[in-house]
Amino acid sequence: MINCNFENPFRPGAGHRPPHLAGREPETREFMRLLSQQTVLENLILTGLRGVGKTVLLDALKPQAIREGWLWIGTDLSESASVSEEAMAIRLLTDLSVVTSTLVYERSEELMGFTEQAQLDKTLNFHTLRAIFNATPGLVSDKLKNVLEIVWRVLWAHNARGLVFAYDEAQNLADQAHKEQYPLSLLLDVFQSLQKKDIRFMLVLAGLPTLFTKLVEARTYAERMFHLVFLDSLDEEASREAILKPIEAADCPLKLKKKTVTTIIDLSGGYPYFLQFICREVYDAFIQQLDSGKEVYVPVDEIVHKLDTDFFAGRWNRATDRQRDLLAVIAGLPDCDREFSVQDIAAASAANGGKPFSASQVSQMLASLGNAGLVYKNRHGRYSFAVPLLGQFIRRQEAPAPGDTM
């Protein structure tokens, strides 16, 4: 008799740490290399499609940095941080105060003229940081640099090796040229300036693949300022590890057949979120089948349909009928899951026998699909799907697969 009272070990979700982080050792080693810099010459960008595990990896790097003597601050970046340069500065000061609010500034006489309260507190809490910022003459960048330089002197006196500013969803950052506000450029300018003074503040930014392009467009030197790590899907060995290790650790009474594991890997494409999603559905199905006394099997069609509904449908519904026609053409390209060009799409649409798309129509529609979060323009001037395995989903809409089980 199999005991079905066991907890499902798999945890799909936005940024939820999986029970076992598989296949990210090379990226972790790259981060450790950056932590060994005496002068920060390279900052880090973690980028990749949604569901590839950027947030999970970012969270996993934090304890690594702390063990090496670095402090760590950060949060998710919303569009509100890009409203103005001052909004960006306040975001940084707010996050900074979390690690500085208990630090006593022994040379408090340097704070005289900034705020009377600072003389009394002698601590770099948010009130003090904001008072120094407000009292410093010059542009927002001058004010922010002065605050950060004071903070670094205090951190250095307390034997901190450095400070990581880690921000997720960094693709939300943008300059607002029409408002004459440049918060993204401010961030880059300030950190480049401080790092040139051997101040060990490191930026770690995580975001969608549009992030790096936005950074370079804001400041061309950003290409030399960052080390870019593109997170791709897991290879077969790491995917198996991500599936089997949690099952072993949870001592699940039901084990997966080799064929079932292979099928899960194929369905998921090795993307961490999809691996977690499918495996959780598999074990939920096991529990329900055991409870009702049914023979245990894996309902592939039902799981794929639920994945389509929960993950893909909301994004698909953002597209118009004509945009869906274009996406269907793209999904028929042999390399659609990697990259494609305007010319590839126009040529394929002409060969399909339907109403063709001109190159100019394709360009305009790709721009609209980019705004909808379905495609993005990569570094090489070509395009890619912004959603993993979107091509397979689109093809399923054209020709639903017949029923099957593992």
N, C-alpha and C positions, 0 to 999 in steps of 0.2 A: 504493500500500500504506500503510495507516494504522498508525502506530506505536502499539501499545497499552501500551507500557511507560512509562506516565505515572502520577504519584501523584494519587490522588483528593484534590482540594483541600478537600472539605467535611468538617466535624468536628462532628457532633452529639454532645452530651454534657452532663452537669450542670455548668454554669458554664464550659465550654470556650469560649474566645474564637473567634468565627468568623473566617474569613480576611478578611472585610470587614464592618465594623460599619456597617450602613446605617440611616438614618432616625431616628437619636437626636440630631440636632443641636439641636432645641429643648430637650430635657432637659439637654443639656450646657451650653447657654447659661444655663439657669436656675441650674445649679450654679455657673457662673462668676460670676453675679450675687451669689450668696450669699457667695462668697469675697471679694467686694469690700466686705463689711460692715466698718465700723470697730468697731461694737459688734454682737455677734451677737444679732440679734433673731429670726432665723428659722434653724431647723435643717431638715434635709432627710429626707423619707421617700420611698423608691422602692418602689412597690408594684405588684402585678399578678399575674396567674395564673402558674402554673408554665409554663416554656417560653417566657416572653415576653422574657427576656434581662435580668433584674434583676442577677444576679451579674456578667454580662459588662459591663454598663454601669457597675456599681460599680467593677470593676477598671479600666475605661477612664478613670474620673474621677481615679484616683490620680495619674497623671503630670501631669494638668492642675493639680491642687492643688500638687504639688511645684514645678512651673514658676512658680507664683505665690508661692512662698516659704513655703508651708504644709508642716508635717510631717504624716505620715499613719500611723495605726496601726489595726489591726482584725483581725477574724477572723470565723468563723462562731460564732453563739451557739447553744449546746446548752441543753437543759433543765436541765443541772447548774448553769448560771449563775443560775438562778432558785430554787435550793434554799433560799438564805438571803441576807440582806442582805450578810453578810460574804463569801459566795461571789461575789456580784456585785462587791464592792469588790476582791477578790483578782484577779478576771478583769481589771478595769481596770488595777490595778497591774502585773500580769504583762505586759499589752500595752504599757503605758506604759514599762516598763523597757527595752524594745527600743530606744527612741529616746533614753532618758536615761542609759543605763548607761555611756556614754563621756563624759558631761558632768561637768565638775569644778565643784563648788559652792564658789565663792571665799569666800563668807561662812560657812565651815564651823563657825564658832563658834556659829551659830544651831542647829546640830544637837546641840550638847552637851546632855546629859540624855536624848537619844533613844537613842543607842547609841555605845559606845566605838569600835566598828568603823567607824562613819560618820566619826568624827574622823580615823581613819587613812586611809580610802579617799578621802574628799572627793568621791566620785562617787555619783550617784543611781542605783545599780544596784538590783536587786530587793531585796537584803538591806537596803539603806538605806531604801528606800521602805517596806518592810514594818515596819522598826523604828520609823520615824516614825509610821506608822499605829498600831502597837500602843501607843506611848507617849503618843499624844494623848488627852487626857481627853474624855469625852462619848460620844455615840451613834456608830454606824457612819458616819452622814452627816457628823458633825463631824470624825471622823478622816479620812475621805476628802477632804473639802473642804480640810483643812489640808495634806495631802500635795499635792493638785493646785495649791494656791496657791503652795507652795514651788517646785514644778516650773515653774510659769508664770514666776516671777521669774528662774529660771535660763534658760529658753527665751528670754525677752525680752532678757536680757543677751547671749545668743548670736544676737540679731537674727532669731529665728524670727518670722514674721508671725502664725502661729497653728498650731493642731493639730487635725486632723480625727480623730475617733473613729468609724471606719466599721465597722458590724456587719451581717453578712448573716444570714439566717434569724432575724430579730429577732422574728418572730411567736411564737417559742418562749419569749419573756419572759413572766412572769406573777407577780403577787403571790400569796402563800400565806397568805391570811387565817386559815385554820384552824390554821396554825402560828405566827401572829402575826409573819410575815416578809413584808416588802414590798420586794423587790429592784427591781421595775419602778418603783415610786414613788420609791425611793431614787435611781435613775438620773436621773429627771426632776427631782427636787428639787435634787440636787447641781449639775446642769448649769444649771438656771435660776438658782440662787444665784450661781454663778461668772460667768455671763454678765452678770448685773446689776452685777457688780463690774468690767465691761469686760475680763474675762479671755477671750481669744479661743480658746476651745475650742468646736468645733462637732460636733454629733452628726449622722451620716449613717446612717440605718437602712434596710435593705432587707428586705422580707418579703412574705408573702401578704396579701391584702386585709383579713384580720382584724386586722392589726397596728394600724392607726390607731384602730379602735374600742377595742382593749385599752388603748392609750395614754390615750385620752380618758376611759375608765372609771376608770383609775388616778388621773389628775389632769385635771380639767376644763380647766385652762389649757393642756394639751397641744395643744388645737386651735389656739391662738394661738402656740404655741411652734414649730410645724413648718409647713414648706411641703410640701404633698402633691403628688407627681408619680405619676400612675397610668400605667404603661406598658401600652399597648394593642398590638394587632397592627399590623404595618407596612401602610402604604397600598400601592397597586399599584406606584407608581413606586419606592418604597424596596424592595419585594419583588423587583422586577426587578433592581435594583442588587445586592441580596444574592445573587441567583442568578448574574448575568452577570459581575460584577467578579472573583470568584474564578476563573472559567473563563478569563477573559482573562489574569489575572495568572499562572496556572499554565500558560498556553499549551496548553490541552487540545486535542488534535487533532480531537476530536469536538465540534461545537457543537450547541446545542439549537435546534430550530425554534421560531418564535414561538408556534405552537399549543401546543407542549410546555411552554414557559415559562408560558403562560397557564393551562394545566391544573395545573401544579405550584403556582401561586399559589392557584388555586381549592381544590385539595386541602388546602393548608397553612393556608388562612385568613389568610395573612400572618404567622403566628406564627413567630418566628425559629428555634425548635428544630425545628419541623416542616419549615421550608424546608431546614435543614441535613440533617435525616434523609432527606427524600425525594430531595434532590439527591445525597446520598452513595449512596443505593440505586440511583439512575439510573446514575451513573457506574460503580458496581461491576458493574451488569448489562451496561453497555457493554463493560467489560474482559473479563468472562467470555464474552460473545458473540463478541468478536473473537478471543479465544484459541481458541475452538472452531470458528471459521470460519462462524458463523451470521450471518444478517442482523440488523443492529442495530435494536432496537425497545425501547420502554419498557413493562415489564410492570406496568401500573397496579394490577391486582387483587392481584398478589403483594406489591407495596409497601404497599398499604393494609392487607392482611392482616398484614404484619409490623409495621406501625405499631400496629395494634390489639393485637397480641400483646405487643409490647415496651413500649408506653406506657400503653394503656388497660386491658388485661385485669387487671393486678394491682389496680388501683383498683376495677374493676367487681366483682371477686371478694369485696371487702369487704362488699358489700351482700347482704342476705337476699333471698329470692324476693319477699316482699311489698314490700320497699324497691325492688327492681327494677321491680315493677309501677308504683310511684309515679313512679320516674324515667322510665319509658316514657311516662307521662301528661305529665310535664314536657317531655320531648323532643318531644311533639306540639304544644306551645304555639307560636304564631307568633313570639314574642320570647324563646324559651328560652335563646338564647345571650347575651342581655343581662340581663334580670331577670324575676322572676315573684313572685307573692304567694300566700299561703295560699288566698285566695279564688279566684284564677285556677285553681289546681290542683284544688280541690274542685269547682268548676263544670265543668271539663273532664272530671273523672272521672265525674261524674254523667251527662254527655252521651255518654260513650263506650259506654254500655250494659253495661259489666261491673260488677263489685262496686265501688261508689263508696267514696271516702274522705271521711270527715267532716272539717270544719275542724280539730277538735281532734286527730284522727289525723294529719292532714297536719303540724300544728305539732310534734307529738311526733316524727314520723319525720324531719322536716327537721333537728331538733336532733340526732338520731342520725346522720344523713347528714353533718352538719357535723363531728361528732366523727370520722367516717371520712374526712374530707378530700374529700368529693364536692361539697358545697355550702357556702356561707357567707352570713351575713346582712350586707347592705351598709349603708352609712351612712343610707340612706333607709328602713330597716326592711323592705326587700324582700330577696329571695334571688337568688343567682346561682350558676351552676355554678362550682366551684372548679378545674375542669380544662377547658382550652380545647377547643372542638369536641366536648365530651362528648355533646351532643345528637345530632350526626351519627353518632357511634359507636353510641349506643343505637339509633338508627333502623336502622343496618346490622344489628344483632342481630335486629331485628324482621323486616326484609326485605332480605336480602343482595342487593347490586347484581349485575347480570349482568356477564359478562366483557367487558373492554374494553381497548384499548391506545391509546396516544397516536400 
